[in-house]
Amino acid sequence: MSTAASHVNETSSANITTAAAAGALATAIVPHWFRMLAVSVLGLISVSGFVGNLLTVTAVAAAGQLRNVPNAFIASLAVSDLLGATFSLPLNIDAGYHGEW
């Protein structure tokens, strides 16, 4: 292997080791009660985001008066937020609690 390739491998290994140590350090520094508080608040945000965006999409779909171009854009944003609150935020909450993916 060339010198440049071995340097890249050594640098990559050092970065991975440093990242793992930083993750372990962050988990050790943050108290358990704070992680539980953060999980509770983020869980509340996730549930309220799901319910609110679901109500928005339902209102635009159900009421004929609300079916216009600006409200279609708002419904599109609500669907995007709904998917984020359903799939992304719970994974981030879990990663934040455990300190790793």
N, C-alpha and C positions, 0 to 999 in steps of 0.2 A: 504494500500500500504506500502511496506517496505521502510525503510529509504534510501536504495540505489536507489530504483526506483524513489522516490520523488526527490532525488538529481539529477538524470539524467534528469527528466522532468524540473526541475528548471534551470539546466544548458542549456538545449536545448532552453528553452524560452528566457534565457538571451542572447544566441548566436544569435537567430533570431532577437531579438530586437536590438542588437548591429549591426548586418548586415544591417538592415533596416535604422538605424540611420546613418551608414557610407555611404550608398548609397545616402541618402538625402543630407548629408554633401558634398559628392563628386559632386553632381549635383549643389549644391549652390555655390561651390567654383569655378568651371570651368565656365569662361565667355561664354556667348551665341555665340560671334563671333568665339571663339576657337572651340566650338562644331560644328559650321557650316563649318569652315575650315577643320576640321577632317572628317566630313561627305563628303565634296566635294572631298578631296584627296582619301579617301577610296572608294568613288563611282567611281572615275576615275580609280583606281587600279582594281576594280571589272569589269568595262567595258573593259578595256584593257586586263585583264586576260581572259575574256570570248572570245573576238575577237582573240587574239593571239593563244589561245589553240584550238579554233575552226579551225583556219587556219592550225595549225599543224596537227590536225586530218584529215582535208580535204586533205592536201598535201600527207600524207602517204597513205590515202585510194585511192586517184586518180592516183598517179604516180606509175606505175609498178616498176620502178627502186628503189623506196623507200621502197618496201615491202620486208624487211629482218628482222632478229631477233632483232638487236639493235634498229631499227626504230619502231618495234612493241612495244618494251619496252617504248620508248619515247612517242609513241601514247597512250599507257596505262597511263603513267604519265600525259599526256595532258588531257585525259578524266577525270582523278581524279581531276586535277586542275580546269577543266571546271565545274565539279559538285560542287566543293567548291566555286568557284566564282559565281555560279548561286544560290545555296541554302544557304550556310553557311554565306558568307560574308555580304549579305544584312541584315540578321538577326542580325549579330554583329554590323553593322553600326547603325541599329535602336536602339539596346540596348545601344550602346555607346552614342547616341544622347539623349535618354530619361533617361539614368542612371539606368535603370532597365530592367528586362526581360519582 
